[in-house]
Amino acid sequence: MTVSEKLKELRTERNMTQQQMADRLGINQSVLSRWESGATAPSLKFIRVITSYFNISVHEFLNRDTKQNPQKSKRT
């Protein structure tokens, strides 16, 4: 999962509009839109703001594989 996908997922899981989330993060809605589309990425400063707001770790936010596969292959 990309940063843009994770950001959108966090927002939509909480039933927030882009405007609501942008207001809470202290940014313009168009900035959030560009982050979610992948056109640009949030700076480390805003990654910290985002992770603090959603109460998750920076690692969890940046990790592309945040959803674990319940059927991991087993080696024999």
Distance bins in CASP14 RR format, pairs under 12 A and 6 or more apart:
PFRMAT RR
TARGET T0000
AUTHOR 0000-0000-0000
RMODE 2
METHOD distances of the structure
MODEL  1
1 7 0 0 0 0 1 0 0 0 0 0 0
1 8 0 0 0 0 1 0 0 0 0 0 0
1 9 1 0 0 1 0 0 0 0 0 0 0
1 10 0 0 0 0 0 1 0 0 0 0 0
1 60 0 0 0 0 0 1 0 0 0 0 0
1 61 0 0 0 0 0 1 0 0 0 0 0
1 62 0 0 0 0 0 1 0 0 0 0 0
1 63 0 0 0 0 1 0 0 0 0 0 0
1 64 1 0 1 0 0 0 0 0 0 0 0
1 65 1 0 0 1 0 0 0 0 0 0 0
1 66 1 0 1 0 0 0 0 0 0 0 0
1 67 1 0 0 1 0 0 0 0 0 0 0
1 68 0 0 0 0 0 1 0 0 0 0 0
2 8 0 0 0 0 1 0 0 0 0 0 0
2 9 0 0 0 0 0 1 0 0 0 0 0
2 35 0 0 0 0 0 1 0 0 0 0 0
2 36 0 0 0 0 0 1 0 0 0 0 0
2 37 0 0 0 0 0 1 0 0 0 0 0
2 38 1 0 0 1 0 0 0 0 0 0 0
2 41 0 0 0 0 1 0 0 0 0 0 0
2 61 0 0 0 0 0 1 0 0 0 0 0
2 62 0 0 0 0 1 0 0 0 0 0 0
2 63 0 0 0 0 0 1 0 0 0 0 0
2 64 1 0 0 1 0 0 0 0 0 0 0
2 65 0 0 0 0 0 1 0 0 0 0 0
2 66 0 0 0 0 0 1 0 0 0 0 0
3 9 0 0 0 0 0 1 0 0 0 0 0
3 10 0 0 0 0 0 1 0 0 0 0 0
3 34 0 0 0 0 0 1 0 0 0 0 0
3 35 1 0 0 1 0 0 0 0 0 0 0
3 36 0 0 0 0 1 0 0 0 0 0 0
3 37 0 0 0 0 0 1 0 0 0 0 0
3 38 1 0 0 1 0 0 0 0 0 0 0
3 39 0 0 0 0 0 1 0 0 0 0 0
3 40 0 0 0 0 0 1 0 0 0 0 0
3 41 1 0 1 0 0 0 0 0 0 0 0
3 42 1 0 0 1 0 0 0 0 0 0 0
3 43 0 0 0 0 0 1 0 0 0 0 0
3 44 0 0 0 0 0 1 0 0 0 0 0
3 46 0 0 0 0 0 1 0 0 0 0 0
3 47 0 0 0 0 1 0 0 0 0 0 0
3 50 0 0 0 0 1 0 0 0 0 0 0
3 51 0 0 0 0 0 1 0 0 0 0 0
3 58 0 0 0 0 0 1 0 0 0 0 0
3 60 0 0 0 0 0 1 0 0 0 0 0
3 61 1 0 0 1 0 0 0 0 0 0 0
3 62 1 0 0 1 0 0 0 0 0 0 0
3 63 0 0 0 0 1 0 0 0 0 0 0
3 64 0 0 0 0 1 0 0 0 0 0 0
3 66 0 0 0 0 0 1 0 0 0 0 0
4 10 0 0 0 0 0 1 0 0 0 0 0
4 11 0 0 0 0 0 1 0 0 0 0 0
4 32 0 0 0 0 0 1 0 0 0 0 0
4 33 0 0 0 0 0 1 0 0 0 0 0
4 34 0 0 0 0 1 0 0 0 0 0 0
4 35 1 0 0 1 0 0 0 0 0 0 0
4 36 1 0 1 0 0 0 0 0 0 0 0
4 37 1 0 0 1 0 0 0 0 0 0 0
4 38 1 1 0 0 0 0 0 0 0 0 0
4 39 0 0 0 0 1 0 0 0 0 0 0
4 40 0 0 0 0 1 0 0 0 0 0 0
4 41 1 0 0 1 0 0 0 0 0 0 0
4 42 0 0 0 0 1 0 0 0 0 0 0
4 50 0 0 0 0 0 1 0 0 0 0 0
4 61 0 0 0 0 0 1 0 0 0 0 0
4 62 0 0 0 0 0 1 0 0 0 0 0
4 64 0 0 0 0 0 1 0 0 0 0 0
5 11 0 0 0 0 0 1 0 0 0 0 0
5 12 0 0 0 0 0 1 0 0 0 0 0
5 35 0 0 0 0 0 1 0 0 0 0 0
5 36 0 0 0 0 1 0 0 0 0 0 0
5 37 0 0 0 0 0 1 0 0 0 0 0
5 38 0 0 0 0 1 0 0 0 0 0 0
5 41 0 0 0 0 0 1 0 0 0 0 0
5 61 0 0 0 0 0 1 0 0 0 0 0
5 62 0 0 0 0 0 1 0 0 0 0 0
5 63 0 0 0 0 0 1 0 0 0 0 0
5 64 0 0 0 0 1 0 0 0 0 0 0
5 65 0 0 0 0 0 1 0 0 0 0 0
5 66 0 0 0 0 1 0 0 0 0 0 0
5 67 0 0 0 0 0 1 0 0 0 0 0
6 12 0 0 0 0 0 1 0 0 0 0 0
6 13 0 0 0 0 0 1 0 0 0 0 0
6 35 0 0 0 0 0 1 0 0 0 0 0
6 36 0 0 0 0 1 0 0 0 0 0 0
6 38 0 0 0 0 0 1 0 0 0 0 0
6 41 0 0 0 0 0 1 0 0 0 0 0
6 42 0 0 0 0 0 1 0 0 0 0 0
6 47 0 0 0 0 0 1 0 0 0 0 0
6 50 0 0 0 0 1 0 0 0 0 0 0
6 51 0 0 0 0 0 1 0 0 0 0 0
6 54 0 0 0 0 1 0 0 0 0 0 0
6 56 0 0 0 0 1 0 0 0 0 0 0
6 58 0 0 0 0 0 1 0 0 0 0 0
6 59 0 0 0 0 0 1 0 0 0 0 0
6 60 0 0 0 0 1 0 0 0 0 0 0
6 61 1 0 0 1 0 0 0 0 0 0 0
6 62 0 0 0 0 1 0 0 0 0 0 0
6 63 0 0 0 0 1 0 0 0 0 0 0
6 64 0 0 0 0 1 0 0 0 0 0 0
6 65 0 0 0 0 0 1 0 0 0 0 0
6 66 1 0 0 1 0 0 0 0 0 0 0
6 67 0 0 0 0 1 0 0 0 0 0 0
7 13 0 0 0 0 0 1 0 0 0 0 0
7 14 0 0 0 0 0 1 0 0 0 0 0
7 16 0 0 0 0 0 1 0 0 0 0 0
7 18 0 0 0 0 0 1 0 0 0 0 0
7 21 0 0 0 0 1 0 0 0 0 0 0
7 22 0 0 0 0 0 1 0 0 0 0 0
7 25 0 0 0 0 0 1 0 0 0 0 0
7 27 0 0 0 0 0 1 0 0 0 0 0
7 31 0 0 0 0 0 1 0 0 0 0 0
7 32 1 0 0 1 0 0 0 0 0 0 0
7 33 0 0 0 0 0 1 0 0 0 0 0
7 34 0 0 0 0 0 1 0 0 0 0 0
7 35 1 0 1 0 0 0 0 0 0 0 0
7 36 1 0 1 0 0 0 0 0 0 0 0
7 37 0 0 0 0 0 1 0 0 0 0 0
7 38 0 0 0 0 1 0 0 0 0 0 0
7 40 0 0 0 0 0 1 0 0 0 0 0
7 41 0 0 0 0 1 0 0 0 0 0 0
7 42 1 0 0 1 0 0 0 0 0 0 0
7 46 0 0 0 0 1 0 0 0 0 0 0
7 47 0 0 0 0 1 0 0 0 0 0 0
7 49 0 0 0 0 0 1 0 0 0 0 0
7 50 1 0 0 1 0 0 0 0 0 0 0
7 51 0 0 0 0 0 1 0 0 0 0 0
7 53 0 0 0 0 0 1 0 0 0 0 0
7 54 0 0 0 0 1 0 0 0 0 0 0
7 56 0 0 0 0 0 1 0 0 0 0 0
7 61 0 0 0 0 1 0 0 0 0 0 0
7 62 0 0 0 0 0 1 0 0 0 0 0
7 66 0 0 0 0 0 1 0 0 0 0 0
8 14 0 0 0 0 0 1 0 0 0 0 0
8 16 0 0 0 0 0 1 0 0 0 0 0
8 17 0 0 0 0 0 1 0 0 0 0 0
8 18 0 0 0 0 1 0 0 0 0 0 0
8 21 0 0 0 0 1 0 0 0 0 0 0
8 32 0 0 0 0 1 0 0 0 0 0 0
8 33 0 0 0 0 0 1 0 0 0 0 0
8 35 0 0 0 0 1 0 0 0 0 0 0
8 36 1 0 1 0 0 0 0 0 0 0 0
8 37 0 0 0 0 1 0 0 0 0 0 0
8 38 0 0 0 0 1 0 0 0 0 0 0
8 50 0 0 0 0 0 1 0 0 0 0 0
9 16 0 0 0 0 0 1 0 0 0 0 0
9 21 0 0 0 0 0 1 0 0 0 0 0
9 36 0 0 0 0 1 0 0 0 0 0 0
9 50 0 0 0 0 0 1 0 0 0 0 0
9 54 0 0 0 0 0 1 0 0 0 0 0
9 56 0 0 0 0 0 1 0 0 0 0 0
9 60 0 0 0 0 0 1 0 0 0 0 0
9 61 0 0 0 0 0 1 0 0 0 0 0
9 66 0 0 0 0 1 0 0 0 0 0 0
9 67 0 0 0 0 1 0 0 0 0 0 0
10 16 0 0 0 0 1 0 0 0 0 0 0
10 18 0 0 0 0 0 1 0 0 0 0 0
10 21 0 0 0 0 1 0 0 0 0 0 0
10 24 0 0 0 0 0 1 0 0 0 0 0
10 25 0 0 0 0 0 1 0 0 0 0 0
10 32 0 0 0 0 0 1 0 0 0 0 0
10 35 0 0 0 0 0 1 0 0 0 0 0
10 36 0 0 0 0 0 1 0 0 0 0 0
10 42 0 0 0 0 0 1 0 0 0 0 0
10 47 0 0 0 0 0 1 0 0 0 0 0
10 50 1 0 0 1 0 0 0 0 0 0 0
10 51 0 0 0 0 1 0 0 0 0 0 0
10 53 0 0 0 0 1 0 0 0 0 0 0
10 54 1 0 1 0 0 0 0 0 0 0 0
10 55 0 0 0 0 0 1 0 0 0 0 0
10 56 1 0 0 1 0 0 0 0 0 0 0
10 60 0 0 0 0 0 1 0 0 0 0 0
10 61 0 0 0 0 1 0 0 0 0 0 0
10 66 0 0 0 0 0 1 0 0 0 0 0
11 17 0 0 0 0 1 0 0 0 0 0 0
11 18 1 0 0 1 0 0 0 0 0 0 0
11 19 0 0 0 0 0 1 0 0 0 0 0
11 20 0 0 0 0 1 0 0 0 0 0 0
11 21 1 0 1 0 0 0 0 0 0 0 0
11 22 0 0 0 0 1 0 0 0 0 0 0
11 23 0 0 0 0 0 1 0 0 0 0 0
11 24 0 0 0 0 1 0 0 0 0 0 0
11 25 0 0 0 0 0 1 0 0 0 0 0
11 29 0 0 0 0 0 1 0 0 0 0 0
11 32 0 0 0 0 1 0 0 0 0 0 0
11 33 0 0 0 0 0 1 0 0 0 0 0
11 35 0 0 0 0 0 1 0 0 0 0 0
11 36 1 0 0 1 0 0 0 0 0 0 0
11 50 0 0 0 0 1 0 0 0 0 0 0
11 53 0 0 0 0 0 1 0 0 0 0 0
11 54 0 0 0 0 1 0 0 0 0 0 0
12 18 0 0 0 0 1 0 0 0 0 0 0
12 20 0 0 0 0 0 1 0 0 0 0 0
12 21 0 0 0 0 1 0 0 0 0 0 0
12 36 0 0 0 0 1 0 0 0 0 0 0
13 21 0 0 0 0 0 1 0 0 0 0 0
13 54 0 0 0 0 1 0 0 0 0 0 0
13 56 0 0 0 0 0 1 0 0 0 0 0
13 66 0 0 0 0 0 1 0 0 0 0 0
14 20 0 0 0 0 1 0 0 0 0 0 0
14 21 0 0 0 0 1 0 0 0 0 0 0
14 24 0 0 0 0 1 0 0 0 0 0 0
14 53 0 0 0 0 0 1 0 0 0 0 0
14 54 0 0 0 0 1 0 0 0 0 0 0
14 55 0 0 0 0 0 1 0 0 0 0 0
15 21 0 0 0 0 0 1 0 0 0 0 0
16 22 0 0 0 0 1 0 0 0 0 0 0
16 23 0 0 0 0 1 0 0 0 0 0 0
16 24 1 0 0 1 0 0 0 0 0 0 0
16 25 0 0 0 0 0 1 0 0 0 0 0
16 29 0 0 0 0 0 1 0 0 0 0 0
16 32 0 0 0 0 0 1 0 0 0 0 0
16 36 0 0 0 0 0 1 0 0 0 0 0
16 53 0 0 0 0 0 1 0 0 0 0 0
16 54 0 0 0 0 0 1 0 0 0 0 0
17 23 0 0 0 0 1 0 0 0 0 0 0
17 24 0 0 0 0 0 1 0 0 0 0 0
17 29 0 0 0 0 1 0 0 0 0 0 0
17 32 0 0 0 0 1 0 0 0 0 0 0
17 33 0 0 0 0 0 1 0 0 0 0 0
17 36 0 0 0 0 0 1 0 0 0 0 0
18 24 0 0 0 0 0 1 0 0 0 0 0
18 25 0 0 0 0 0 1 0 0 0 0 0
18 27 0 0 0 0 0 1 0 0 0 0 0
18 28 0 0 0 0 0 1 0 0 0 0 0
18 29 1 0 1 0 0 0 0 0 0 0 0
18 30 0 0 0 0 1 0 0 0 0 0 0
18 31 0 0 0 0 1 0 0 0 0 0 0
18 32 1 0 1 0 0 0 0 0 0 0 0
18 33 1 0 1 0 0 0 0 0 0 0 0
18 34 0 0 0 0 0 1 0 0 0 0 0
18 35 0 0 0 0 1 0 0 0 0 0 0
18 36 1 0 0 1 0 0 0 0 0 0 0
18 37 0 0 0 0 0 1 0 0 0 0 0
19 25 0 0 0 0 0 1 0 0 0 0 0
19 26 0 0 0 0 0 1 0 0 0 0 0
19 27 0 0 0 0 0 1 0 0 0 0 0
19 28 0 0 0 0 1 0 0 0 0 0 0
19 29 1 0 1 0 0 0 0 0 0 0 0
19 30 0 0 0 0 0 1 0 0 0 0 0
19 31 0 0 0 0 0 1 0 0 0 0 0
19 32 0 0 0 0 1 0 0 0 0 0 0
19 33 0 0 0 0 1 0 0 0 0 0 0
20 26 0 0 0 0 0 1 0 0 0 0 0
20 27 0 0 0 0 0 1 0 0 0 0 0
20 29 0 0 0 0 1 0 0 0 0 0 0
20 32 0 0 0 0 1 0 0 0 0 0 0
20 53 0 0 0 0 0 1 0 0 0 0 0
21 27 0 0 0 0 1 0 0 0 0 0 0
21 28 0 0 0 0 0 1 0 0 0 0 0
21 29 0 0 0 0 1 0 0 0 0 0 0
21 31 0 0 0 0 0 1 0 0 0 0 0
21 32 1 0 0 1 0 0 0 0 0 0 0
21 33 0 0 0 0 0 1 0 0 0 0 0
21 35 0 0 0 0 0 1 0 0 0 0 0
21 36 0 0 0 0 1 0 0 0 0 0 0
21 42 0 0 0 0 0 1 0 0 0 0 0
21 46 0 0 0 0 0 1 0 0 0 0 0
21 49 0 0 0 0 0 1 0 0 0 0 0
21 50 0 0 0 0 1 0 0 0 0 0 0
21 53 0 0 0 0 1 0 0 0 0 0 0
21 54 0 0 0 0 1 0 0 0 0 0 0
22 28 1 0 0 1 0 0 0 0 0 0 0
22 29 1 0 1 0 0 0 0 0 0 0 0
22 30 0 0 0 0 1 0 0 0 0 0 0
22 31 1 0 0 1 0 0 0 0 0 0 0
22 32 1 0 1 0 0 0 0 0 0 0 0
22 33 0 0 0 0 1 0 0 0 0 0 0
22 34 0 0 0 0 0 1 0 0 0 0 0
22 35 0 0 0 0 1 0 0 0 0 0 0
22 36 0 0 0 0 0 1 0 0 0 0 0
22 42 0 0 0 0 0 1 0 0 0 0 0
22 46 0 0 0 0 0 1 0 0 0 0 0
22 49 0 0 0 0 0 1 0 0 0 0 0
22 50 0 0 0 0 0 1 0 0 0 0 0
22 53 0 0 0 0 0 1 0 0 0 0 0
23 29 0 0 0 0 1 0 0 0 0 0 0
23 31 0 0 0 0 0 1 0 0 0 0 0
23 32 0 0 0 0 1 0 0 0 0 0 0
23 53 0 0 0 0 0 1 0 0 0 0 0
24 32 0 0 0 0 0 1 0 0 0 0 0
24 49 0 0 0 0 1 0 0 0 0 0 0
24 50 0 0 0 0 1 0 0 0 0 0 0
24 52 0 0 0 0 0 1 0 0 0 0 0
24 53 1 0 0 1 0 0 0 0 0 0 0
24 54 0 0 0 0 1 0 0 0 0 0 0
25 31 0 0 0 0 1 0 0 0 0 0 0
25 32 1 0 0 1 0 0 0 0 0 0 0
25 35 0 0 0 0 1 0 0 0 0 0 0
25 42 0 0 0 0 1 0 0 0 0 0 0
25 43 0 0 0 0 0 1 0 0 0 0 0
25 45 0 0 0 0 0 1 0 0 0 0 0
25 46 1 0 0 1 0 0 0 0 0 0 0
25 47 0 0 0 0 0 1 0 0 0 0 0
25 48 0 0 0 0 0 1 0 0 0 0 0
25 49 1 0 1 0 0 0 0 0 0 0 0
25 50 1 0 0 1 0 0 0 0 0 0 0
25 51 0 0 0 0 0 1 0 0 0 0 0
25 52 0 0 0 0 1 0 0 0 0 0 0
25 53 1 0 0 1 0 0 0 0 0 0 0
25 54 0 0 0 0 0 1 0 0 0 0 0
26 32 0 0 0 0 1 0 0 0 0 0 0
26 42 0 0 0 0 0 1 0 0 0 0 0
26 45 0 0 0 0 0 1 0 0 0 0 0
26 46 0 0 0 0 1 0 0 0 0 0 0
26 49 1 0 0 1 0 0 0 0 0 0 0
26 50 0 0 0 0 0 1 0 0 0 0 0
26 53 0 0 0 0 1 0 0 0 0 0 0
27 33 0 0 0 0 0 1 0 0 0 0 0
27 34 0 0 0 0 0 1 0 0 0 0 0
27 35 0 0 0 0 1 0 0 0 0 0 0
27 36 0 0 0 0 0 1 0 0 0 0 0
27 40 0 0 0 0 0 1 0 0 0 0 0
27 42 0 0 0 0 1 0 0 0 0 0 0
27 43 0 0 0 0 0 1 0 0 0 0 0
27 45 0 0 0 0 0 1 0 0 0 0 0
27 46 1 0 0 1 0 0 0 0 0 0 0
27 49 0 0 0 0 1 0 0 0 0 0 0
27 50 0 0 0 0 1 0 0 0 0 0 0
27 53 0 0 0 0 0 1 0 0 0 0 0
28 34 0 0 0 0 1 0 0 0 0 0 0
28 35 0 0 0 0 0 1 0 0 0 0 0
28 46 0 0 0 0 0 1 0 0 0 0 0
29 35 0 0 0 0 0 1 0 0 0 0 0
29 36 0 0 0 0 0 1 0 0 0 0 0
30 36 0 0 0 0 0 1 0 0 0 0 0
30 37 0 0 0 0 0 1 0 0 0 0 0
30 39 0 0 0 0 0 1 0 0 0 0 0
30 40 0 0 0 0 0 1 0 0 0 0 0
31 37 0 0 0 0 0 1 0 0 0 0 0
31 38 0 0 0 0 0 1 0 0 0 0 0
31 39 0 0 0 0 0 1 0 0 0 0 0
31 40 1 0 0 1 0 0 0 0 0 0 0
31 41 0 0 0 0 0 1 0 0 0 0 0
31 42 0 0 0 0 1 0 0 0 0 0 0
31 43 0 0 0 0 0 1 0 0 0 0 0
31 46 0 0 0 0 1 0 0 0 0 0 0
31 49 0 0 0 0 0 1 0 0 0 0 0
31 50 0 0 0 0 0 1 0 0 0 0 0
32 38 0 0 0 0 0 1 0 0 0 0 0
32 39 0 0 0 0 0 1 0 0 0 0 0
32 40 0 0 0 0 0 1 0 0 0 0 0
32 41 0 0 0 0 0 1 0 0 0 0 0
32 42 0 0 0 0 1 0 0 0 0 0 0
32 46 0 0 0 0 1 0 0 0 0 0 0
32 49 0 0 0 0 0 1 0 0 0 0 0
32 50 0 0 0 0 1 0 0 0 0 0 0
33 39 0 0 0 0 1 0 0 0 0 0 0
33 40 0 0 0 0 1 0 0 0 0 0 0
34 40 1 0 1 0 0 0 0 0 0 0 0
34 41 0 0 0 0 1 0 0 0 0 0 0
34 42 0 0 0 0 1 0 0 0 0 0 0
34 46 0 0 0 0 0 1 0 0 0 0 0
35 41 1 0 0 1 0 0 0 0 0 0 0
35 42 1 0 1 0 0 0 0 0 0 0 0
35 43 0 0 0 0 0 1 0 0 0 0 0
35 46 0 0 0 0 1 0 0 0 0 0 0
35 47 0 0 0 0 0 1 0 0 0 0 0
35 49 0 0 0 0 0 1 0 0 0 0 0
35 50 0 0 0 0 1 0 0 0 0 0 0
35 61 0 0 0 0 0 1 0 0 0 0 0
36 42 0 0 0 0 0 1 0 0 0 0 0
36 50 0 0 0 0 0 1 0 0 0 0 0
40 46 0 0 0 0 0 1 0 0 0 0 0
41 47 0 0 0 0 1 0 0 0 0 0 0
41 50 0 0 0 0 0 1 0 0 0 0 0
41 61 0 0 0 0 0 1 0 0 0 0 0
41 62 0 0 0 0 0 1 0 0 0 0 0
42 48 0 0 0 0 1 0 0 0 0 0 0
42 49 0 0 0 0 1 0 0 0 0 0 0
42 50 1 0 0 1 0 0 0 0 0 0 0
42 51 0 0 0 0 0 1 0 0 0 0 0
42 53 0 0 0 0 0 1 0 0 0 0 0
42 58 0 0 0 0 0 1 0 0 0 0 0
42 61 0 0 0 0 1 0 0 0 0 0 0
42 62 0 0 0 0 0 1 0 0 0 0 0
43 49 0 0 0 0 1 0 0 0 0 0 0
43 50 0 0 0 0 0 1 0 0 0 0 0
44 50 0 0 0 0 0 1 0 0 0 0 0
44 51 0 0 0 0 0 1 0 0 0 0 0
44 58 0 0 0 0 1 0 0 0 0 0 0
44 61 0 0 0 0 0 1 0 0 0 0 0
44 62 0 0 0 0 0 1 0 0 0 0 0
45 51 0 0 0 0 0 1 0 0 0 0 0
45 52 0 0 0 0 0 1 0 0 0 0 0
45 58 0 0 0 0 0 1 0 0 0 0 0
46 52 0 0 0 0 0 1 0 0 0 0 0
46 53 0 0 0 0 0 1 0 0 0 0 0
46 58 0 0 0 0 0 1 0 0 0 0 0
46 61 0 0 0 0 0 1 0 0 0 0 0
47 53 0 0 0 0 0 1 0 0 0 0 0
47 54 0 0 0 0 0 1 0 0 0 0 0
47 56 0 0 0 0 0 1 0 0 0 0 0
47 57 0 0 0 0 0 1 0 0 0 0 0
47 58 1 0 0 1 0 0 0 0 0 0 0
47 59 0 0 0 0 0 1 0 0 0 0 0
47 60 0 0 0 0 0 1 0 0 0 0 0
47 61 1 0 0 1 0 0 0 0 0 0 0
47 62 1 0 0 1 0 0 0 0 0 0 0
48 54 0 0 0 0 0 1 0 0 0 0 0
48 56 0 0 0 0 0 1 0 0 0 0 0
48 57 0 0 0 0 0 1 0 0 0 0 0
48 58 1 0 0 1 0 0 0 0 0 0 0
48 61 0 0 0 0 1 0 0 0 0 0 0
48 62 0 0 0 0 0 1 0 0 0 0 0
49 58 0 0 0 0 0 1 0 0 0 0 0
49 61 0 0 0 0 0 1 0 0 0 0 0
50 56 0 0 0 0 1 0 0 0 0 0 0
50 57 0 0 0 0 0 1 0 0 0 0 0
50 58 0 0 0 0 1 0 0 0 0 0 0
50 60 0 0 0 0 0 1 0 0 0 0 0
50 61 1 0 0 1 0 0 0 0 0 0 0
50 62 0 0 0 0 0 1 0 0 0 0 0
51 57 1 0 0 1 0 0 0 0 0 0 0
51 58 1 0 1 0 0 0 0 0 0 0 0
51 59 0 0 0 0 1 0 0 0 0 0 0
51 60 1 0 0 1 0 0 0 0 0 0 0
51 61 1 0 1 0 0 0 0 0 0 0 0
51 62 0 0 0 0 1 0 0 0 0 0 0
51 63 0 0 0 0 0 1 0 0 0 0 0
52 58 0 0 0 0 1 0 0 0 0 0 0
52 61 0 0 0 0 0 1 0 0 0 0 0
53 61 0 0 0 0 0 1 0 0 0 0 0
54 60 0 0 0 0 1 0 0 0 0 0 0
54 61 1 0 0 1 0 0 0 0 0 0 0
54 66 0 0 0 0 0 1 0 0 0 0 0
55 61 0 0 0 0 0 1 0 0 0 0 0
56 62 0 0 0 0 0 1 0 0 0 0 0
56 63 0 0 0 0 0 1 0 0 0 0 0
56 66 0 0 0 0 1 0 0 0 0 0 0
57 63 0 0 0 0 1 0 0 0 0 0 0
57 66 0 0 0 0 0 1 0 0 0 0 0
59 65 0 0 0 0 0 1 0 0 0 0 0
59 66 0 0 0 0 1 0 0 0 0 0 0
60 66 1 0 0 1 0 0 0 0 0 0 0
60 67 0 0 0 0 0 1 0 0 0 0 0
60 68 0 0 0 0 0 1 0 0 0 0 0
65 72 0 0 0 0 0 1 0 0 0 0 0
END
